[in-house]
C-alpha cells in the first residue's frame, strides 16, 4: 500500500471518530435537557454573602448518586474555572467560558465531599458536591462537583451550603446525595491544583 493511502485512511478514521464523539455529546445534551429544561436564574438581590467568593474549578454535574452520568445540557458538562459564593438565596457558581450555575436555596438537598465525579477523581474528599433538585418533576436531582483551589476553603464551603439545607424541606422519595461536612481536617492553608 502506498504511504499516501495510509495517511488518507488514518485521517478518515480520525475524522469519523471525532464526528462520532461530537454526535454522542449532542445526543447526551438532548437527552439531559429534560432533566434541566432551563437553569435557574440568579436573582438581582442574592442577599448577604454567607461565604466566598472563593476560587474553584467547576468539574461537572451528574445525576444524583451516579457520578458517571454526566449532564451536558446548558453547559453543565463543561469543566471551567469558577468563583463560588454562598448567599441567602443560594449558591452562585460564576464560571469563566461557560454559563453560570445558580443553585437556589430551596432546591438544595445536601452538601458534602467526595473523592470524584465525572471529569475528575482526586481521592479522599477532594471535591465539594452539591446535591440539588432543579426541576420538581425529577425527584432524583443532580450532583454538582466543585474543586476549591485552597483545601482550607472546602469545609467552609460545605458548611455554608449545608446551612441552607437546614431549613425545613420535604426530602421524601429523594435519592440520597452527599450530605454533611465530612472533610478531613489538617489540610488548611494548602493550595491545590485543579
C-alpha positions as CSV (number, residue, x, y, z in Angstrom):
1,X,0.0,0.0,0.0
2,X,1.3,3.4,-0.9
3,X,2.1,5.8,2.0
4,X,-0.4,8.5,0.9
5,X,-3.2,5.9,1.0
6,X,-2.3,5.0,4.6
7,X,-2.3,8.7,5.6
8,X,-5.7,9.3,3.9
9,X,-7.2,6.2,5.7
10,X,-5.8,7.4,9.1
11,X,-7.2,10.9,8.5
12,X,-10.6,9.5,7.6
13,X,-10.6,7.3,10.7
14,X,-9.7,10.3,12.9
15,X,-12.5,12.4,11.3
16,X,-15.0,9.6,11.8
17,X,-14.0,9.2,15.4
18,X,-14.3,12.9,16.1
19,X,-17.7,13.1,14.4
20,X,-18.9,10.1,16.5
21,X,-17.8,11.8,19.7
22,X,-19.5,15.0,18.8
23,X,-22.7,13.2,17.8
24,X,-22.6,11.4,21.2
25,X,-22.1,14.6,23.1
26,X,-25.0,16.3,21.2
27,X,-27.2,13.3,21.9
28,X,-26.4,13.4,25.6
29,X,-27.2,17.1,25.6
30,X,-30.6,16.5,24.1
31,X,-31.4,13.6,26.5
32,X,-30.4,15.7,29.6
33,X,-32.3,18.8,28.6
34,X,-35.4,17.1,30.0
35,X,-33.7,16.9,33.4
36,X,-32.9,20.6,33.4
37,X,-35.3,22.4,31.0
38,X,-33.6,25.6,31.9
39,X,-31.1,26.7,34.5
40,X,-32.4,28.7,37.5
41,X,-31.5,32.4,37.1
42,X,-29.8,34.2,40.0
43,X,-32.0,37.0,41.4
44,X,-30.7,40.6,41.3
45,X,-30.5,40.5,45.1
46,X,-28.8,37.4,46.4
47,X,-28.7,38.6,49.9
48,X,-25.6,38.9,52.0
49,X,-22.7,36.6,51.3
50,X,-22.5,33.8,53.8
51,X,-19.3,32.6,52.3
52,X,-17.0,33.5,49.4
53,X,-16.4,34.1,46.7
54,X,-13.6,31.6,46.5
55,X,-11.7,30.3,43.5
56,X,-12.6,26.8,42.3
57,X,-12.9,24.6,39.3
58,X,-16.4,23.6,38.3
59,X,-15.9,20.0,37.4
60,X,-19.3,18.7,36.2
61,X,-22.9,18.0,37.0
62,X,-24.3,14.4,37.0
63,X,-27.5,12.6,38.0
64,X,-27.6,12.4,41.8
65,X,-26.0,9.2,43.0
66,X,-24.5,8.3,39.6
67,X,-21.3,10.2,39.3
68,X,-20.6,8.9,35.8
69,X,-23.9,10.0,34.3
70,X,-22.8,13.5,33.2
71,X,-25.5,16.1,32.4
72,X,-24.5,18.0,29.2
73,X,-27.5,20.4,28.9
74,X,-26.9,24.1,29.4
75,X,-23.1,23.8,29.6
76,X,-23.4,21.7,32.8
77,X,-21.0,19.2,31.4
78,X,-18.3,21.8,30.6
79,X,-15.4,22.0,33.1
80,X,-14.4,25.6,33.8
81,X,-12.7,27.9,36.3
82,X,-15.2,29.5,38.7
83,X,-15.8,31.7,41.6
84,X,-18.2,30.2,44.2
85,X,-20.2,32.1,46.8
86,X,-23.0,31.1,49.1
87,X,-25.8,33.6,49.8
88,X,-29.1,33.6,51.5
89,X,-30.8,33.0,48.1
90,X,-28.5,30.1,47.2
91,X,-25.1,29.1,45.8
92,X,-23.7,31.0,42.9
93,X,-21.0,29.4,40.7
94,X,-19.7,32.2,38.4
95,X,-17.9,30.4,35.6
96,X,-15.4,31.6,33.0
97,X,-16.1,30.5,29.5
98,X,-19.4,28.7,30.3
99,X,-22.9,29.5,31.6
100,X,-23.0,30.4,35.3
101,X,-24.8,28.0,37.6
102,X,-27.1,29.2,40.4
103,X,-28.4,26.7,42.9
104,X,-31.4,28.3,44.6
105,X,-31.6,27.5,48.4
106,X,-35.0,25.8,48.2
107,X,-33.6,23.3,45.6
108,X,-30.5,22.4,47.6
109,X,-30.8,18.9,49.1
110,X,-27.3,18.3,50.5
111,X,-23.7,19.4,50.6
112,X,-20.7,17.3,51.3
113,X,-17.4,16.0,49.9
114,X,-16.5,13.1,47.6
115,X,-13.4,11.6,46.0
116,X,-14.5,12.2,42.5
117,X,-17.2,12.9,39.9
118,X,-17.4,12.6,36.1
119,X,-14.4,14.5,34.8
120,X,-12.2,14.5,38.0
121,X,-11.1,12.0,40.6
122,X,-8.9,13.4,43.3
123,X,-9.2,10.8,46.1
124,X,-10.2,11.2,49.7
125,X,-12.7,14.0,50.0
126,X,-11.2,16.4,47.5
127,X,-14.4,17.7,45.8
128,X,-17.3,19.6,47.2
129,X,-20.6,18.1,45.9
130,X,-23.9,20.0,46.0
131,X,-27.0,17.8,45.6
132,X,-29.9,19.8,44.3
133,X,-33.3,19.4,42.5
134,X,-33.7,22.0,39.8
135,X,-36.9,20.5,38.4
136,X,-39.8,19.3,40.7
137,X,-40.7,16.5,38.3
138,X,-37.3,14.9,38.7
139,X,-37.2,13.6,42.3
140,X,-33.7,12.2,41.8
141,X,-31.9,15.5,41.3
142,X,-28.4,16.4,40.4
143,X,-24.9,16.4,41.9
144,X,-22.6,19.3,41.1
145,X,-18.9,18.8,41.7
146,X,-16.5,21.7,42.6
147,X,-12.8,21.6,43.4
148,X,-11.8,24.5,45.6
149,X,-8.3,26.0,44.9
150,X,-7.4,26.0,48.6
151,X,-8.1,23.0,50.8
152,X,-9.0,25.3,53.7
153,X,-12.0,26.6,51.7
154,X,-13.5,23.2,51.3
155,X,-15.0,22.6,54.8
156,X,-16.2,26.3,54.9
157,X,-18.0,26.0,51.6
158,X,-19.6,22.7,52.6
159,X,-20.7,24.2,56.0
160,X,-22.2,27.3,54.4
161,X,-24.1,25.4,51.7
162,X,-25.3,22.8,54.3
163,X,-26.7,25.6,56.4
164,X,-29.0,26.5,53.5
165,X,-30.3,22.9,53.6
166,X,-31.2,23.1,57.3
167,X,-34.4,25.0,56.5
168,X,-37.4,22.6,56.6
169,X,-37.5,20.9,53.2
170,X,-39.6,17.9,52.1
171,X,-37.0,15.3,51.1
172,X,-39.4,12.3,50.8
173,X,-38.5,10.0,47.9
174,X,-35.4,11.9,47.0
175,X,-32.3,10.0,46.2
176,X,-29.6,10.4,48.8
177,X,-26.7,12.6,47.7
178,X,-23.6,13.9,49.5
179,X,-24.5,15.2,53.0
180,X,-22.7,16.8,55.8
181,X,-19.4,18.5,56.1
182,X,-17.2,15.3,56.4
183,X,-13.9,16.9,55.5
184,X,-10.6,15.7,56.8
185,X,-9.0,18.4,58.9
186,X,-5.4,19.3,58.7
187,X,-5.3,20.4,55.1
188,X,-5.8,24.1,55.9
189,X,-3.6,26.5,54.0
190,X,-2.6,24.0,51.3
191,X,-3.0,25.2,47.8
192,X,-4.3,22.6,45.4
193,X,-4.0,22.5,41.7
194,X,-7.4,21.9,39.8
